[in-house]
Amino acid sequence: MNKMWNVCAIQMNIRIGEPERNVDEVIKQIEAAVAAHQPDVIVLPEMWNTGYALDRVHELADEGGKQTLQLLTELASLHHVHIVGGSVAIKEDGQIRNRSYVVSKEGKLIYSYDKAHLFKLMDEHVYLHSGNELGIFELDGVKCGIIICYDLRFPEYIRSLALQQIEVLFVPAQWPNPRLHHWKTLLTARAIENQMYVVACNRMGTSIGSDGKPTSFFGHSTIIDPWGELIAEGDDQERLVHGELSISLVQEVRSRIPVFEDRRESLYRLQK
Ligand SMILES: O=C(O)CCC(=O)C(=O)O
């Protein structure tokens, strides 16, 4: 039977270095999303607990992810909604990771994913440890994948997810100005080439870094179908960006243009 999924991306501001205020905001936004749209799945942006306060991340990160997990599992079961929990800075064995928790509407941890490609332009490689696993999980029988922000620039990585037959790709992000054109183009390309839904949640607002310089984020959280058609897109304001996914469309598109059958793997030499 075809699964219809109502998804909602919470396009919110994030206060840099203020995890408690960000937790309050997440609680408020999830309540608002549930009241407005009764979604099946809610998606949060990247690093919503600390923002990019990387020079203080050792003192600010959530120890073992415990506080975040407790919050997300409670909110998921309270509101009976699956939560793809964006990502948070967590500390484990003295290492900091940019980690996403996925929790089911029953309040169970389904999956956790650590950002694999660290973004040198924002010094992530100096402060964070990368993950080494593809992000694949299942919710309501729907095969899902997750990447975080900069991971989007690696088509071969996302193709590896698609080859595991994922139907929906979640992309929590803090993708800043001025690269809106890259964001839109890459999200659309990933949806078309892999014939899957893409649900991307990007923060909005401006943060002042420890160097005193502002970075602004354009929002534009986006939901795209497996034909590459836009289902919903935010502007640069605080928004709940929501849309309906008809999961069987993935198989329809894959049968109509059988890209996966027509691959010529022997020609693809990815190694340098
Ligand atoms: O690739 C980009 O342009 C943005 C990536 C980014 O901001 C991140 O991964 O945090």
The ligand as an ORCA input file, in Angstrom:
! r2SCAN-3c Opt
* xyz 0 1
  O      29.206     23.369      1.500
  C      28.798     24.485      1.849
  O      28.804     25.458      1.101
  C      28.257     24.693      3.227
  C      28.590     23.563      4.144
  C      28.423     23.931      5.577
  O      28.189     25.069      5.909
  C      28.510     22.897      6.593
  O      28.721     21.721      6.301
  O      28.318     23.252      7.801
*
